[in-house]
């Protein structure tokens, strides 16, 4: 009797999940924020909770990456889902997208990318059943992170009285062409991730407003007004504009110019550095999580000062005091001037990225290419943050003291987070 041999189908070999998929997920979030015209502080909030969802998914199965419980303010222990995930990395990606979709106004638009991710999972060697299990596992993690987010007091802001610009000389007032209402005047009431309080690093008060030509303030104002920029400075100002509220006049209409937020720009830089350094999936999500947390705490710290000092923008002051026809190169964002938000969060991000990648990390910033702004090469993250900071002077939207003290603020926030994280790691090792 002839022996019959049965050919058994061999299981498809599973491939490693590309670490670059984390950067692609944040890029999809960014594209949606540009579409939704998400304001800069709120964008940082979205990035932070989405990345935290991915990180905590990894932390459950990898003891080299301990949970952020004990590191983040009031962050609860995450309960491990009852079912096991066939791939913590895939679940991390799905958790990130589930959180982003739940929090962003147009989050349903991420469904197409989730389907694309599922197709990618098949090419990585996973079956439909495994992908489904990974997704269900992710949702259980994400729901816990969303519950944590719901308790950060952001939702309560809608119950606060509508912010009214202060009257009096030297106070901020809405600027043309949109005359938008002030952005997130109560953002300092949101729970920080690591700061003890929004005013933990309360900066020096701004140089006092004055119409006296001999005063310090007048000198600051004249510095902005008299600046004659060369081609390079104009390119720097445009590259770092990152103003989601920018408008352009077309005939009799004002149309919005689609722009990335400052935080979105730095999340893009983080993705570039992680991919260029060929980091692991786990290390990539850790760094993305910490940088996004830094952006959030940086904005809370900066916005706390903005609405305390409530200082007039150069555009308004110069038109009132020096030249009624003055127009800055960049459109003035809709919130008070001091501190500079770009200077604060760019320095925070740069401090943190420098910690992980080194002082002299060379890279080319291609984040803005899809928005028509080309690319720029940098010798370090601090080089980029210094350029981002001075761009606000070139653009005519900040005085110099707001820039330099914003940089000081960013260093304090960034170093605080890194020191707090190291203490957390040390305590985790002891246990």
MARTOR-856041 format. One line per 2 residues: number of its first residue (from 1); their letters; for each residue x, y, z of C-alpha. Coordinates in steps of 0.5 Angstrom, whole numbers, plus 500, padded with zeros to 3 digits. Layout:
NUM = a = X/Y/Z ~ ...;
***
This chain:
1 = xx = 500/500/500 ~ 503/507/498;
3 = xx = 504/512/503 ~ 500/518/502;
5 = xx = 504/524/505 ~ 500/530/507;
7 = xx = 503/537/505 ~ 502/541/511;
9 = xx = 501/549/511 ~ 507/552/514;
11 = xx = 505/558/519 ~ 507/565/516;
13 = xx = 514/567/519 ~ 512/573/523;
15 = xx = 516/579/522 ~ 518/585/527;
17 = xx = 514/591/527 ~ 517/597/524;
19 = xx = 519/602/530 ~ 517/607/524;
21 = xx = 510/605/525 ~ 510/610/531;
23 = xx = 512/616/527 ~ 507/614/522;
25 = xx = 501/614/527 ~ 503/621/530;
27 = xx = 504/623/523 ~ 496/621/522;
29 = xx = 494/624/528 ~ 498/631/526;
31 = xx = 494/631/519 ~ 488/630/523;
33 = xx = 490/636/527 ~ 491/640/521;
35 = xx = 484/639/518 ~ 481/640/525;
37 = xx = 485/647/526 ~ 487/644/533;
39 = xx = 490/649/538 ~ 497/648/540;
41 = xx = 496/646/547 ~ 490/641/546;
43 = xx = 494/638/540 ~ 500/637/546;
45 = xx = 494/633/550 ~ 492/629/544;
47 = xx = 499/627/543 ~ 501/625/550;
49 = xx = 495/621/552 ~ 495/617/545;
51 = xx = 503/616/546 ~ 502/614/553;
53 = xx = 497/608/551 ~ 502/605/547;
55 = xx = 507/606/552 ~ 503/602/558;
57 = xx = 501/597/553 ~ 509/595/552;
59 = xx = 510/596/559 ~ 505/590/561;
61 = xx = 509/585/558 ~ 516/588/558;
63 = xx = 519/589/565 ~ 525/594/562;
65 = xx = 520/599/561 ~ 516/600/567;
67 = xx = 509/603/568 ~ 509/610/569;
69 = xx = 505/609/575 ~ 508/613/580;
71 = xx = 511/618/575 ~ 505/621/573;
73 = xx = 501/625/577 ~ 495/621/580;
75 = xx = 496/616/574 ~ 493/609/576;
77 = xx = 496/602/576 ~ 494/599/569;
79 = xx = 490/593/569 ~ 492/588/565;
81 = xx = 487/585/560 ~ 484/578/561;
83 = xx = 486/576/554 ~ 493/575/552;
85 = xx = 496/579/546 ~ 499/576/540;
87 = xx = 503/582/539 ~ 504/587/544;
89 = xx = 507/592/539 ~ 501/591/535;
91 = xx = 497/592/541 ~ 501/599/542;
93 = xx = 499/601/535 ~ 492/600/536;
95 = xx = 491/603/543 ~ 495/609/540;
97 = xx = 490/610/535 ~ 484/608/539;
99 = xx = 485/613/544 ~ 487/619/538;
101 = xx = 480/617/535 ~ 476/618/541;
103 = xx = 479/624/543 ~ 480/628/537;
105 = xx = 474/631/534 ~ 475/628/527;
107 = xx = 477/622/530 ~ 473/617/526;
109 = xx = 477/619/520 ~ 483/615/523;
111 = xx = 479/609/521 ~ 482/608/514;
113 = xx = 489/608/517 ~ 487/603/522;
115 = xx = 484/598/516 ~ 491/600/513;
117 = xx = 495/598/519 ~ 491/591/520;
119 = xx = 493/590/512 ~ 500/591/514;
121 = xx = 499/586/520 ~ 498/581/515;
123 = xx = 504/582/511 ~ 508/582/518;
125 = xx = 505/575/519 ~ 499/575/523;
127 = xx = 492/572/522 ~ 486/576/522;
129 = xx = 484/573/529 ~ 491/575/532;
131 = xx = 490/582/529 ~ 483/582/532;
133 = xx = 485/579/539 ~ 491/585/539;
135 = xx = 486/590/537 ~ 481/588/543;
137 = xx = 487/588/548 ~ 489/595/546;
139 = xx = 482/597/547 ~ 482/595/554;
141 = xx = 488/599/555 ~ 486/605/551;
143 = xx = 479/605/555 ~ 483/606/562;
145 = xx = 488/611/559 ~ 481/615/556;
147 = xx = 479/615/563 ~ 485/618/566;
149 = xx = 484/623/561 ~ 477/625/563;
151 = xx = 479/626/570 ~ 485/632/568;
153 = xx = 480/637/568 ~ 480/639/561;
155 = xx = 473/638/560 ~ 471/643/566;
157 = xx = 474/649/562 ~ 467/649/558;
159 = xx = 464/651/564 ~ 468/657/566;
161 = xx = 466/664/564 ~ 468/666/557;
163 = xx = 474/670/557 ~ 474/677/556;
165 = xx = 480/681/554 ~ 483/686/560;
167 = xx = 482/693/559 ~ 488/698/560;
169 = xx = 494/700/557 ~ 499/694/555;
171 = xx = 494/689/556 ~ 493/683/550;
173 = xx = 488/684/545 ~ 485/680/539;
175 = xx = 489/682/533 ~ 488/682/525;
177 = xx = 486/679/521 ~ 482/674/524;
179 = xx = 481/677/531 ~ 480/670/534;
181 = xx = 478/669/541 ~ 484/668/546;
183 = xx = 486/660/546 ~ 485/656/552;
185 = xx = 485/662/557 ~ 484/656/563;
187 = xx = 489/651/560 ~ 493/652/567;
189 = xx = 487/649/570 ~ 489/642/567;
191 = xx = 492/637/571 ~ 500/637/569;
193 = xx = 503/630/568 ~ 509/631/572;
195 = xx = 509/638/575 ~ 507/639/582;
197 = xx = 503/645/579 ~ 502/650/573;
199 = xx = 506/655/576 ~ 512/651/579;
201 = xx = 517/655/575 ~ 513/661/575;
203 = xx = 518/666/571 ~ 520/673/572;
205 = xx = 515/678/570 ~ 515/681/563;
207 = xx = 519/688/562 ~ 513/693/564;
209 = xx = 509/696/558 ~ 511/704/557;
211 = xx = 510/709/552 ~ 516/712/554;
213 = xx = 522/712/549 ~ 527/712/554;
215 = xx = 524/705/557 ~ 526/698/557;
217 = xx = 519/696/554 ~ 520/701/548;
219 = xx = 527/699/547 ~ 524/692/546;
221 = xx = 518/694/541 ~ 523/698/537;
223 = xx = 528/692/536 ~ 522/688/533;
225 = xx = 520/694/529 ~ 526/696/526;
227 = xx = 529/689/524 ~ 531/689/517;
229 = xx = 531/681/515 ~ 535/678/510;
231 = xx = 533/672/506 ~ 535/667/511;
233 = xx = 532/670/517 ~ 525/670/513;
235 = xx = 526/663/511 ~ 527/661/519;
237 = xx = 521/665/521 ~ 517/662/515;
239 = xx = 519/655/517 ~ 518/655/524;
241 = xx = 511/659/524 ~ 507/653/526;
243 = xx = 500/657/526 ~ 494/653/526;
245 = xx = 490/660/526 ~ 493/663/520;
247 = xx = 489/666/514 ~ 490/669/507;
249 = xx = 486/674/504 ~ 484/671/497;
251 = xx = 480/677/493 ~ 474/678/498;
253 = xx = 475/672/502 ~ 479/670/508;
255 = xx = 482/663/507 ~ 485/659/512;
257 = xx = 492/656/511 ~ 493/649/513;
259 = xx = 499/649/518 ~ 502/644/523;
261 = xx = 502/646/531 ~ 509/647/534;
263 = xx = 508/641/538 ~ 506/637/532;
265 = xx = 513/639/529 ~ 517/637/535;
267 = xx = 513/630/534 ~ 516/630/527;
269 = xx = 523/631/529 ~ 522/626/534;
271 = xx = 520/621/529 ~ 526/623/525;
273 = xx = 531/622/530 ~ 528/615/532;
275 = xx = 528/612/525 ~ 535/615/524;
277 = xx = 538/612/530 ~ 535/605/528;
279 = xx = 532/605/535 ~ 527/599/537;
281 = xx = 520/599/537 ~ 520/600/545;
283 = xx = 525/605/546 ~ 521/609/540;
285 = xx = 515/609/544 ~ 518/611/550;
287 = xx = 522/617/547 ~ 515/619/544;
289 = xx = 511/619/550 ~ 516/623/554;
291 = xx = 517/628/549 ~ 509/629/548;
293 = xx = 509/629/556 ~ 514/635/556;
295 = xx = 510/638/550 ~ 504/638/555;
297 = xx = 507/640/561 ~ 511/646/557;
299 = xx = 504/649/555 ~ 501/648/561;
301 = xx = 507/652/565 ~ 507/657/559;
303 = xx = 500/658/558 ~ 500/659/566;
305 = xx = 504/665/565 ~ 501/668/559;
307 = xx = 494/669/562 ~ 497/672/568;
309 = xx = 502/677/565 ~ 497/678/559;
311 = xx = 502/683/555 ~ 500/686/549;
313 = xx = 503/683/542 ~ 508/687/538;
315 = xx = 503/688/533 ~ 498/692/537;
317 = xx = 503/696/541 ~ 507/698/535;
319 = xx = 501/700/531 ~ 498/704/537;
321 = xx = 505/708/539 ~ 510/708/533;
323 = xx = 507/706/526 ~ 499/705/525;
325 = xx = 501/701/518 ~ 506/696/521;
327 = xx = 505/689/519 ~ 509/683/522;
329 = xx = 511/678/517 ~ 508/673/521;
331 = xx = 500/673/523 ~ 500/674/531;
333 = xx = 497/668/534 ~ 491/669/538;
335 = xx = 493/669/546 ~ 498/674/550;
337 = xx = 505/675/548 ~ 509/673/555;
339 = xx = 512/668/555 ~ 513/665/548;
341 = xx = 510/658/547 ~ 515/656/541;
343 = xx = 521/658/545 ~ 518/654/551;
345 = xx = 516/648/548 ~ 522/648/543;
347 = xx = 527/648/549 ~ 523/643/553;
349 = xx = 523/638/547 ~ 530/639/545;
351 = xx = 533/638/552 ~ 529/632/552;
353 = xx = 532/629/546 ~ 539/632/547;
355 = xx = 538/627/553 ~ 537/621/549;
357 = xx = 541/622/543 ~ 547/627/545;
359 = xx = 549/634/544 ~ 551/634/537;
361 = xx = 546/630/534 ~ 546/632/526;
363 = xx = 539/631/522 ~ 535/634/517;
365 = xx = 528/637/519 ~ 523/634/513;
367 = xx = 517/635/517 ~ 514/641/514;
369 = xx = 516/639/507 ~ 509/636/506;
371 = xx = 506/643/507 ~ 511/647/502;
373 = xx = 516/649/507 ~ 522/645/505;
375 = xx = 527/642/510 ~ 533/645/514;
377 = xx = 539/642/517 ~ 541/642/524;
379 = xx = 547/640/528 ~ 543/639/534;
381 = xx = 537/639/537 ~ 539/646/541;
383 = xx = 541/649/535 ~ 534/647/532;
385 = xx = 530/650/538 ~ 534/656/538;
387 = xx = 532/658/531 ~ 525/656/533;
389 = xx = 525/661/539 ~ 529/667/535;
391 = xx = 524/666/529 ~ 519/669/533;
393 = xx = 523/676/533 ~ 524/675/526;
395 = xx = 516/674/525 ~ 515/680/529;
397 = xx = 510/677/534 ~ 515/677/540;
399 = xx = 519/681/544 ~ 526/679/546;
401 = xx = 525/678/554 ~ 519/673/552;
403 = xx = 524/669/548 ~ 530/668/552;
405 = xx = 525/667/559 ~ 521/662/555;
407 = xx = 528/658/553 ~ 529/658/561;
409 = xx = 522/656/562 ~ 523/650/557;
411 = xx = 530/648/560 ~ 527/648/567;
413 = xx = 521/644/565 ~ 525/639/561;
415 = xx = 530/638/566 ~ 525/637/571;
417 = xx = 521/631/567 ~ 528/628/566;
419 = xx = 530/628/573 ~ 523/626/575;
421 = xx = 523/620/570 ~ 530/618/573;
423 = xx = 528/618/580 ~ 522/613/578;
425 = xx = 526/608/574 ~ 531/608/580;
427 = xx = 525/607/585 ~ 522/601/580;
429 = xx = 529/598/580 ~ 529/598/588;
431 = x = 522/594/588;
***
